[in-house]
Amino acid sequence: MAIVSSGRAVTEVVSPAARRRRPVLNRTLIVVCQSMQALCFGGIALFLPLIRQDLGISPSQAGLLAAAGTFTYALMQIPSGYLSDRFDTKRLFVVGLVGTNLLTLTFASLDSFGWLVVNQAVSGVFRALVFAPGLLLISRQFAEDRRATAMGLYVAGGFSSNILLNALGPVLVGPLGWRSLMILFGGSGLLVLLAFARLGDSAPHKADAKPPTWADAREILSHRVVWLAGFIQFVRLAVVTGIGFWLPSLIVEDKGFSLGVAGAVVAIGAAVTAPANFLGGWVSDRLGRPLAVVGVSLAMLAVTIFLIPFVDALPLLIAVIAVNSVFLQLYFGPLFAVPLQHVGTANAGLVTGFSNFCANLGGVAFAYGLGAFKDATGSFDAGLWALAGMCAAGLAVTGLIARLPLRSLG
């Protein structure tokens, strides 16, 4: 790199090799930041049996703890997407990560159930400022015809960190305790964030891009495909949040295994899910058929979730959860890409925000709902069968979307 000065003008000349490295560096930093903040929510799920024991809370109260953050996260999705189309996405991403990691540090110091719920509710607001801006940041590091690939890569980072969490968390929680580990997660997240704030770039914008207006929002939300895709998003995160938050408890309480076994099973699932995120986007982009990926995923999820209550032998349980994990987020990128095929990409942040708003309503419903089913029936079986039914309904809606003609607003 050289600096060339001509009179008063100073121009920075960047070598071709440096220009090639910038997108790789940006993608890496974005994914790592996403991975670190995913540890915070994942840590609460993994250590939930210990947290419940320490605080003396019921499964329904634990479900409320998960639902509080997911509810505020859902409410902030459309505002977050709107802000992402109007303001610097890097700045929003950094603000969201600072808040999320600081609240993780605070979570570790609280003993009151009420204050823990408040902590998670506020955390949901900041996590919303991570999702839509981060998704736009990484998608704009790729060509437009690789949008689903970019989105899949973004979420793969969160599941990659869960592999480490669930493999090492049960080993470290004995000598360190869950509070110390949550402090470690929050502190590490802030350190990674400093690197991104210093070295990462803002997302490039199209020269003719215009901030969205409320008229744009009304026009986008008038499209049937946006609402139909929103229903599938409801199902998607109902499954991801319900399974992700309650699977360790299900393995320990319903199946009778230790926390160490639960961590190992969840780690295996995360190890399968992480590459599946990227693979689903890649297949969708190569075939140009995102709905096919969505439909196959929902069908397999319906079958595997339905089978979990019937499986008690550990090897078979691992096999069913591993297959489920392949399809858990395989259709993440393709599903977010579907409405953009119909309404265009000019206001992608707004469309993405609405999609994730619908998704998180599902997350709220089943983060709390599975705990309520457990309280009412003594097991998670009925809740799992309800999730399987939702997947079947999502598959039917996928068929409806396939019959709609493609059209773009530009």
C-alpha positions as CSV (number, residue, x, y, z in Angstrom):
1,M,0.0,0.0,0.0
2,A,1.3,3.4,-0.9
3,I,0.2,7.1,-0.3
4,V,0.3,9.3,-3.4
5,S,0.2,13.1,-2.8
6,S,-0.7,15.6,-5.5
7,G,-1.0,19.1,-4.3
8,R,-3.7,19.2,-1.6
9,A,-5.2,15.9,-2.6
10,V,-4.0,12.8,-0.8
11,T,-5.0,9.4,-2.3
12,E,-4.5,6.0,-0.7
13,V,-3.5,3.4,-3.3
14,V,-4.4,-0.1,-2.1
15,S,-2.7,-3.1,-3.7
16,P,-4.8,-5.7,-5.5
17,A,-3.8,-8.3,-2.9
18,A,-5.0,-6.0,-0.1
19,R,-8.3,-5.4,-1.9
20,R,-8.8,-9.2,-2.2
21,R,-8.1,-9.6,1.5
22,R,-10.6,-7.0,2.7
23,P,-13.8,-9.0,2.0
24,V,-12.3,-12.1,3.6
25,L,-11.3,-10.1,6.7
26,N,-14.8,-8.5,6.9
27,R,-16.6,-11.8,6.5
28,T,-14.4,-13.4,9.2
29,L,-14.9,-10.6,11.7
30,I,-18.6,-10.5,11.2
31,V,-19.0,-14.2,11.6
32,V,-16.8,-14.3,14.7
33,C,-18.7,-11.4,16.3
34,Q,-22.0,-13.3,15.6
35,S,-20.4,-16.5,17.1
36,M,-19.4,-14.8,20.3
37,Q,-22.8,-13.3,21.0
38,A,-24.5,-16.6,20.3
39,L,-22.5,-18.1,23.2
40,C,-24.4,-15.8,25.6
41,F,-27.9,-17.2,24.7
42,G,-26.5,-20.7,24.2
43,G,-24.9,-20.6,27.6
44,I,-28.2,-19.9,29.4
45,A,-29.8,-22.9,27.6
46,L,-27.0,-25.3,28.4
47,F,-26.7,-24.3,32.0
48,L,-30.4,-24.0,32.6
49,P,-30.7,-27.0,34.9
50,L,-28.0,-25.5,37.1
51,I,-29.5,-22.0,36.9
52,R,-32.9,-23.4,37.9
53,Q,-31.4,-25.3,40.8
54,D,-29.5,-22.2,42.0
55,L,-32.5,-19.9,41.8
56,G,-35.3,-22.4,42.6
57,I,-37.4,-21.7,39.5
58,S,-39.9,-23.9,37.8
59,P,-39.9,-25.0,34.1
60,S,-42.6,-22.3,33.3
61,Q,-40.5,-19.6,34.9
62,A,-37.5,-20.8,33.0
63,G,-39.6,-20.6,29.8
64,L,-40.5,-17.0,30.8
65,L,-36.8,-16.2,31.1
66,A,-36.2,-17.3,27.5
67,A,-39.5,-15.8,26.2
68,A,-38.7,-12.3,27.7
69,G,-35.6,-11.8,25.6
70,T,-37.2,-13.4,22.5
71,F,-40.3,-11.2,22.8
72,T,-38.4,-7.9,22.9
73,Y,-36.1,-9.2,20.2
74,A,-39.2,-9.9,18.0
75,L,-40.7,-6.4,18.7
76,M,-37.4,-4.8,17.6
77,Q,-37.0,-6.7,14.3
78,I,-39.0,-4.3,12.0
79,P,-37.4,-1.1,13.6
80,S,-34.0,-2.7,13.4
81,G,-34.5,-3.6,9.7
82,Y,-35.8,-0.1,9.0
83,L,-32.8,1.5,10.8
84,S,-30.4,-0.8,8.8
85,D,-31.8,0.6,5.5
86,R,-31.3,4.2,6.8
87,F,-28.1,4.3,8.8
88,D,-24.6,2.8,8.9
89,T,-25.0,-0.9,9.5
90,K,-21.6,-1.3,11.0
91,R,-22.4,1.3,13.7
92,L,-25.7,-0.4,14.5
93,F,-24.0,-3.8,14.6
94,V,-21.4,-2.5,17.1
95,V,-24.0,-0.9,19.4
96,G,-26.0,-4.2,19.5
97,L,-22.9,-6.2,20.3
98,V,-21.8,-3.9,23.1
99,G,-25.2,-4.0,24.7
100,T,-25.5,-7.8,24.4
101,N,-22.1,-8.6,25.8
102,L,-22.4,-6.1,28.7
103,L,-25.8,-7.6,29.7
104,T,-24.2,-11.1,29.6
105,L,-21.7,-9.8,32.2
106,T,-24.5,-8.4,34.3
107,F,-26.6,-11.6,34.0
108,A,-23.8,-13.5,35.8
109,S,-24.0,-11.2,38.8
110,L,-27.8,-11.4,39.4
111,D,-29.6,-13.6,41.9
112,S,-33.2,-12.3,41.6
113,F,-35.4,-14.1,39.0
114,G,-37.2,-10.8,38.3
115,W,-34.0,-9.0,37.5
116,L,-32.8,-11.9,35.3
117,V,-36.1,-11.5,33.3
118,V,-35.5,-7.8,33.0
119,N,-31.9,-8.4,31.9
120,Q,-33.0,-10.8,29.2
121,A,-35.7,-8.4,28.0
122,V,-33.2,-5.6,27.5
123,S,-30.8,-8.0,26.0
124,G,-33.4,-8.8,23.3
125,V,-33.4,-5.2,22.2
126,F,-29.7,-5.2,21.6
127,R,-29.6,-8.6,20.0
128,A,-32.1,-7.2,17.4
129,L,-29.5,-4.6,16.5
130,V,-27.1,-7.4,15.8
131,F,-29.2,-9.6,13.5
132,A,-30.6,-7.4,10.7
133,P,-27.5,-5.1,10.4
134,G,-25.2,-8.1,10.6
135,L,-27.1,-10.0,7.9
136,L,-26.9,-6.9,5.6
137,L,-23.2,-6.4,6.4
138,I,-22.3,-9.9,5.3
139,S,-24.7,-10.2,2.4
140,R,-23.2,-7.1,0.9
141,Q,-19.8,-8.7,1.0
142,F,-21.0,-11.2,-1.7
143,A,-22.4,-10.9,-5.2
144,E,-26.2,-10.5,-5.3
145,D,-26.7,-14.0,-6.7
146,R,-25.0,-15.5,-3.6
147,R,-27.3,-13.8,-1.1
148,A,-28.5,-17.1,0.4
149,T,-24.9,-18.3,0.7
150,A,-24.0,-15.2,2.7
151,M,-27.0,-15.5,5.0
152,G,-26.2,-19.2,5.7
153,L,-22.6,-18.4,6.5
154,Y,-23.7,-15.7,8.9
155,V,-25.8,-18.1,11.0
156,A,-23.3,-20.9,10.7
157,G,-21.0,-18.8,12.9
158,G,-23.5,-19.0,15.8
159,F,-23.8,-22.8,15.6
160,S,-20.0,-23.1,15.3
161,S,-19.6,-21.4,18.7
162,N,-22.2,-23.8,20.1
163,I,-20.0,-26.7,19.2
164,L,-17.3,-25.3,21.5
165,L,-19.8,-24.4,24.1
166,N,-21.5,-27.7,24.4
167,A,-18.2,-29.7,24.2
168,L,-16.3,-27.7,26.8
169,G,-19.1,-26.1,28.9
170,P,-20.0,-29.2,30.9
171,V,-16.3,-29.9,31.6
172,L,-15.6,-26.3,32.7
173,V,-18.8,-25.6,34.6
174,G,-17.8,-27.9,37.5
175,P,-14.6,-26.1,38.5
176,L,-15.6,-22.6,37.3
177,G,-19.4,-22.4,37.8
178,W,-21.9,-21.1,35.3
179,R,-21.6,-17.5,36.4
180,S,-17.8,-17.4,35.7
181,L,-18.4,-18.9,32.3
182,M,-21.0,-16.3,31.4
183,I,-18.5,-13.6,32.4
184,L,-15.9,-15.3,30.2
185,F,-18.4,-15.3,27.2
186,G,-19.3,-11.6,27.7
187,G,-15.7,-10.5,28.1
188,S,-14.4,-12.4,25.1
189,G,-17.2,-11.0,23.0
190,L,-16.2,-7.5,23.8
191,L,-12.6,-8.2,22.8
192,V,-13.6,-9.6,19.5
193,L,-15.9,-6.6,19.0
194,L,-12.9,-4.2,19.5
195,A,-11.1,-5.9,16.6
196,F,-14.2,-5.6,14.3
197,A,-14.7,-1.9,15.3
198,R,-11.1,-1.2,14.4
199,L,-10.6,-3.3,11.3
200,G,-14.0,-4.1,9.8
201,D,-15.7,-2.0,7.0
202,S,-19.2,-0.7,6.7
203,A,-21.4,-2.4,4.2
204,P,-21.2,-0.9,0.7
205,H,-24.4,0.6,-0.5
206,K,-25.7,1.0,-4.1
207,A,-25.2,4.5,-5.4
208,D,-28.9,4.9,-6.2
209,A,-30.2,3.4,-2.9
210,K,-32.8,5.4,-1.1
211,P,-33.9,5.2,2.5
212,P,-37.2,3.4,2.9
213,T,-40.4,5.4,3.5
214,W,-43.5,4.2,5.4
215,A,-45.2,4.0,1.9
216,D,-42.5,1.5,0.9
217,A,-43.2,-0.5,4.1
218,R,-47.0,-0.6,3.3
219,E,-46.2,-1.6,-0.3
220,I,-43.9,-4.4,0.8
221,L,-46.3,-5.7,3.5
222,S,-49.1,-5.8,0.9
223,H,-47.5,-8.8,-0.8
224,R,-49.0,-12.2,0.1
225,V,-45.6,-13.9,-0.2
226,V,-44.2,-11.7,2.6
227,W,-46.9,-13.0,5.0
228,L,-46.7,-16.6,3.8
229,A,-42.9,-16.6,4.2
230,G,-43.5,-14.9,7.6
231,F,-45.6,-17.9,8.7
232,I,-42.8,-20.3,7.8
233,Q,-40.4,-18.0,9.7
234,F,-42.7,-18.4,12.7
235,V,-42.3,-22.2,12.4
236,R,-38.5,-22.0,11.8
237,L,-37.6,-20.2,15.0
238,A,-40.3,-22.0,17.0
239,V,-38.3,-25.1,16.2
240,V,-34.9,-23.6,16.6
241,T,-35.6,-21.9,19.9
242,G,-37.8,-24.6,21.3
243,I,-35.2,-27.4,20.5
244,G,-32.2,-25.2,21.2
245,F,-33.4,-23.9,24.6
246,W,-34.9,-27.0,26.0
247,L,-32.9,-29.9,24.5
248,P,-30.4,-30.1,27.3
249,S,-33.2,-30.2,29.9
250,L,-35.1,-32.8,27.8
251,I,-32.0,-35.0,27.7
252,V,-31.4,-34.6,31.5
253,E,-34.9,-34.7,32.8
254,D,-37.0,-36.8,30.3
255,K,-34.3,-39.1,29.1
256,G,-32.3,-39.5,32.4
257,F,-28.8,-38.7,31.1
258,S,-26.2,-36.4,32.8
259,L,-25.4,-32.8,31.8
260,G,-22.2,-34.0,30.3
261,V,-24.1,-36.3,28.0
262,A,-26.5,-33.6,27.1
263,G,-23.7,-31.2,26.3
264,A,-22.1,-33.9,24.0
265,V,-25.4,-34.6,22.2
266,V,-26.0,-30.9,21.7
267,A,-22.4,-30.3,20.5
268,I,-22.9,-33.1,17.9
269,G,-26.1,-31.4,16.7
270,A,-24.4,-28.0,16.5
271,A,-21.4,-29.6,14.6
272,V,-23.9,-30.9,12.0
273,T,-26.0,-27.7,11.9
274,A,-23.1,-25.3,11.3
275,P,-22.0,-26.5,7.8
276,A,-25.7,-27.2,6.9
277,N,-26.4,-23.4,7.2
278,F,-23.8,-22.7,4.5
279,L,-24.7,-25.8,2.4
280,G,-28.3,-24.9,2.2
281,G,-27.6,-21.4,0.9
282,W,-25.0,-22.8,-1.6
283,V,-27.4,-25.4,-2.9
284,S,-30.2,-22.8,-3.2
285,D,-28.1,-20.3,-5.1
286,R,-26.7,-23.0,-7.4
287,L,-30.1,-24.5,-8.2
288,G,-32.0,-21.2,-8.1
289,R,-34.8,-23.0,-6.2
290,P,-34.9,-21.8,-2.6
291,L,-38.4,-23.2,-2.0
292,A,-37.2,-26.7,-2.7
293,V,-34.6,-26.5,0.1
294,V,-37.3,-25.0,2.4
295,G,-39.8,-27.8,1.6
296,V,-37.4,-30.7,2.1
297,S,-36.1,-29.2,5.4
298,L,-39.6,-28.8,6.8
299,A,-40.6,-32.4,5.9
300,M,-37.5,-33.9,7.6
301,L,-38.0,-31.7,10.7
302,A,-41.6,-32.8,11.1
303,V,-40.5,-36.5,11.0
304,T,-37.5,-36.2,13.3
305,I,-39.3,-34.1,15.9
306,F,-42.2,-36.4,16.0
307,L,-39.9,-39.4,16.7
308,I,-37.9,-37.8,19.6
309,P,-40.4,-38.8,22.3
310,F,-40.3,-42.4,21.2
311,V,-36.5,-42.7,21.3
312,D,-34.8,-43.5,24.7
313,A,-31.6,-45.4,23.6
314,L,-28.7,-43.0,23.5
315,P,-27.2,-44.1,20.1
316,L,-30.6,-43.8,18.4
317,L,-31.4,-40.5,20.2
318,I,-28.1,-39.1,18.9
319,A,-28.9,-40.3,15.4
320,V,-32.4,-38.7,15.4
321,I,-31.1,-35.4,16.8
322,A,-28.2,-35.4,14.3
323,V,-30.6,-35.8,11.3
324,N,-32.8,-33.1,12.8
325,S,-29.8,-30.8,13.2
326,V,-28.9,-31.2,9.5
327,F,-32.3,-29.6,8.5
328,L,-32.7,-27.3,11.5
329,Q,-31.2,-24.3,9.7
330,L,-30.5,-25.7,6.3
331,Y,-33.2,-23.5,4.9
332,F,-32.3,-20.3,6.8
333,G,-30.7,-18.5,3.9
334,P,-33.2,-19.8,1.2
335,L,-36.2,-18.8,3.4
336,F,-34.9,-15.2,3.8
337,A,-34.2,-15.0,0.0
338,V,-37.8,-16.1,-1.0
339,P,-39.6,-12.8,-0.4
340,L,-36.8,-10.9,-1.9
341,Q,-37.4,-12.7,-5.2
342,H,-40.9,-11.3,-5.2
343,V,-40.5,-7.7,-3.8
344,G,-36.9,-6.9,-4.8
345,T,-33.9,-6.0,-2.7
346,A,-34.1,-2.2,-2.6
347,N,-35.4,-2.4,1.0
348,A,-33.8,-5.7,2.1
349,G,-33.4,-4.6,5.7
350,L,-37.1,-3.9,6.1
351,V,-38.1,-7.2,4.5
352,T,-35.5,-9.1,6.6
353,G,-36.7,-7.3,9.8
354,F,-40.4,-8.3,9.1
355,S,-39.3,-11.9,8.4
356,N,-37.4,-12.1,11.6
357,F,-40.2,-10.4,13.6
358,C,-42.5,-13.3,12.5
359,A,-39.7,-15.8,13.3
360,N,-39.3,-14.5,16.8
361,L,-43.0,-14.7,17.6
362,G,-42.6,-18.4,17.0
363,G,-39.5,-18.3,19.3
364,V,-41.5,-16.7,22.1
365,A,-44.4,-19.1,21.7
366,F,-42.3,-22.2,22.0
367,A,-39.6,-21.0,24.3
368,Y,-42.4,-20.6,26.9
369,G,-44.7,-23.2,25.5
370,L,-42.4,-26.2,25.8
371,G,-41.9,-25.3,29.5
372,A,-45.6,-25.0,30.0
373,F,-46.2,-28.4,28.3
374,K,-43.6,-29.8,30.7
375,D,-45.3,-28.3,33.7
376,A,-48.8,-29.5,32.6
377,T,-47.9,-33.0,31.5
378,G,-44.7,-33.9,33.2
379,S,-42.8,-34.4,29.9
380,F,-41.9,-32.5,26.7
381,D,-43.6,-35.0,24.4
382,A,-46.8,-33.0,23.7
383,G,-44.8,-29.9,23.0
384,L,-42.6,-31.8,20.5
385,W,-45.6,-33.2,18.7
386,A,-47.0,-29.6,18.5
387,L,-43.8,-28.5,16.9
388,A,-43.9,-31.4,14.4
389,G,-47.5,-30.3,13.5
390,M,-46.2,-26.8,12.9
391,C,-43.6,-28.1,10.5
392,A,-46.2,-29.9,8.5
393,A,-48.3,-26.7,8.3
394,G,-45.2,-24.9,7.1
395,L,-44.7,-27.4,4.4
396,A,-48.3,-26.8,3.2
397,V,-47.6,-23.0,3.1
398,T,-44.4,-23.7,1.1
399,G,-46.6,-25.3,-1.6
400,L,-48.8,-22.1,-1.7
401,I,-45.8,-19.9,-2.2
402,A,-44.6,-22.1,-5.1
403,R,-47.8,-21.3,-6.9
404,L,-47.3,-17.5,-6.7
405,P,-45.8,-15.7,-9.8
406,L,-42.4,-14.1,-9.3
407,R,-42.4,-10.3,-9.6
408,S,-40.0,-7.6,-8.5
409,L,-40.4,-4.1,-7.4
410,G,-36.8,-3.3,-8.3
